[in-house]
Amino acid sequence: MPYTEFNTVERPIIEWLQELGWKYLSPDDIKRDLEEIFHLEVLEQSIRRLNPDLATDDDIDKVVSQLRKISNDLSGSKEFFEWLKGERSVILRAGEKAKTIRLLDFDNPENNTFVVTNQFKFAGYESVKFDIVLIVNGLPLVIIETKVPTRELLDYNEAIRQIKRYARDAPQFFKYLAYVCPTDG
């Protein structure tokens, strides 16, 4: 097996996550435009499953629309964290009380969908390609930037620099991340 970043760092992380119950999907298996952040099909299914009182496709679309409107800054990250904790509500129809939305099931983690993918492309202000992305219920929550452990000039410090560049080039993606992880093994 060649001594590459994929074989020495990326693949073992993916295999370990699979052992923990994460499902691997290649980026080609996640049907989306490069400008789309979410694994939309899974996100919509998850919102419907976790919020049974959302009756229509329009209800789901309103929630997704609110998620897309989150700003690309620290206040946007804080707002998204509130969404993750189930502290945000949406008014679905005029005259109705706002409904609190659940994006994750903290009480029964097995009710969530856990996907790991790699070489995930995204077109923000600039195009980026994340080494590993962890997606829960259609939401990208973690990126892992990997480097080969024996290259002196491309250690985890280079991964940190790359993450900083990605944050500048694609802030639309970063507002949804709970964690970023640079690693060289």
C-alpha positions in Angstrom: 0.0 0.0 0.0 1.5 3.3 -1.1 2.5 5.7 1.7 0.1 8.5 0.9 -2.0 10.9 2.9 -5.1 8.9 2.0 -3.6 5.5 3.0 -1.8 6.6 6.2 -4.3 9.1 7.7 -7.6 9.6 5.8 -8.5 5.9 5.2 -7.8 4.8 8.8 -9.9 7.7 10.2 -12.8 6.7 7.8 -12.4 3.0 8.8 -12.4 3.8 12.5 -15.6 5.9 12.1 -17.2 3.1 10.2 -16.4 0.8 13.1 -18.2 3.3 15.3 -21.3 3.1 13.1 -20.8 5.9 10.6 -21.9 5.1 7.1 -19.3 6.0 4.4 -20.6 7.7 1.2 -18.3 8.8 -1.5 -18.8 12.5 -2.5 -20.4 11.2 -5.8 -23.0 9.4 -3.8 -24.2 12.6 -2.1 -26.4 14.2 -4.8 -25.9 17.9 -4.6 -24.7 21.0 -6.5 -21.2 22.2 -5.4 -22.9 25.3 -3.9 -25.2 23.1 -1.7 -23.9 22.7 1.8 -26.5 20.2 3.0 -27.1 16.6 2.1 -30.6 17.8 1.4 -32.4 14.6 1.0 -31.2 13.3 4.4 -31.8 16.7 6.0 -35.4 16.8 4.8 -36.0 13.2 5.9 -34.5 13.9 9.3 -36.5 17.1 9.9 -39.7 15.2 9.0 -38.8 12.3 11.3 -37.8 14.4 14.3 -40.6 16.9 13.9 -43.8 14.9 13.2 -46.0 17.9 13.5 -44.4 19.4 10.3 -47.1 18.2 8.0 -46.1 19.4 4.5 -43.1 19.7 2.2 -43.6 23.5 2.5 -43.1 23.2 6.3 -39.8 21.4 5.7 -38.8 23.9 3.0 -39.4 26.8 5.5 -37.1 25.2 8.0 -34.3 24.6 5.4 -34.8 28.1 4.2 -34.2 29.5 7.7 -31.1 27.4 8.0 -29.8 28.7 4.7 -30.3 32.3 5.8 -27.9 32.1 8.8 -25.2 34.7 8.4 -21.6 33.8 7.6 -20.1 35.1 10.8 -19.8 34.4 14.5 -23.4 35.4 15.2 -24.4 32.9 12.5 -22.4 30.1 14.1 -24.1 30.9 17.5 -27.5 30.9 15.8 -26.8 27.5 14.2 -25.7 26.2 17.6 -29.1 27.2 18.9 -30.8 25.3 16.1 -28.7 22.2 17.0 -29.8 22.4 20.6 -33.4 22.7 19.6 -33.8 26.3 20.8 -35.0 27.8 17.5 -38.6 28.0 16.3 -40.4 28.7 13.0 -43.8 30.1 12.3 -45.2 27.9 9.6 -48.5 29.6 9.0 -49.9 33.1 9.8 -51.8 33.1 13.1 -50.2 29.9 14.3 -47.8 29.6 17.3 -44.1 29.1 16.4 -42.9 25.5 16.4 -39.6 24.5 18.0 -37.5 22.5 15.5 -35.3 19.5 16.3 -32.4 18.8 14.0 -30.7 16.2 16.1 -32.1 13.5 18.5 -29.9 13.8 21.6 -32.1 11.4 23.6 -31.9 8.5 21.1 -28.7 9.0 19.0 -29.6 5.9 17.0 -32.4 8.0 15.5 -29.8 10.2 13.8 -28.1 9.5 10.4 -24.3 9.5 10.6 -22.3 9.8 7.4 -18.6 10.2 6.7 -17.4 11.3 3.3 -14.0 12.4 1.9 -12.7 14.8 -0.7 -15.9 16.8 -0.4 -16.0 19.7 -2.8 -17.7 23.0 -2.0 -18.0 26.2 -4.1 -18.0 29.1 -1.7 -16.4 32.4 -2.6 -13.7 30.0 -3.9 -13.7 26.3 -4.4 -12.5 24.1 -1.6 -12.1 20.4 -1.1 -12.3 19.0 2.5 -10.4 15.8 3.2 -13.1 14.4 5.5 -16.5 15.7 6.4 -18.8 14.3 9.1 -22.5 14.8 8.3 -25.2 14.2 10.9 -28.8 14.2 9.6 -27.7 15.9 6.4 -25.8 18.7 8.2 -22.0 19.0 7.8 -20.8 19.3 11.4 -17.1 18.4 11.3 -14.2 18.7 8.9 -10.9 16.9 9.3 -8.0 18.1 7.3 -5.3 15.4 7.1 -1.6 15.5 6.3 1.1 12.8 6.0 2.8 12.4 9.4 6.4 12.1 8.1 6.5 15.2 5.8 8.3 18.0 7.7 6.8 20.8 5.6 3.3 19.4 5.5 2.5 18.5 9.1 -0.6 19.4 11.0 0.5 23.1 11.0 -0.1 23.0 7.2 -3.5 21.5 7.9 -4.3 24.5 10.2 -3.2 26.9 7.5 -5.4 25.1 5.0 -8.4 25.2 7.3 -7.9 29.0 7.8 -7.8 29.5 4.0 -11.0 27.4 3.7 -12.7 29.5 6.3 -11.8 32.6 4.3 -12.7 31.1 1.0 -15.9 29.3 2.1 -17.4 30.9 5.2 -20.8 29.7 4.0 -19.8 26.2 5.0 -18.0 27.0 8.2 -21.0 28.6 10.0 -22.4 25.1 10.3 -19.4 23.4 11.7 -19.2 22.3 15.3 -15.6 21.2 15.0 -12.6 21.5 12.7 -9.7 19.1 13.2 -6.3 19.3 11.7 -4.2 16.1 11.9 -1.1 14.4 10.7 -2.0 11.0 12.0 
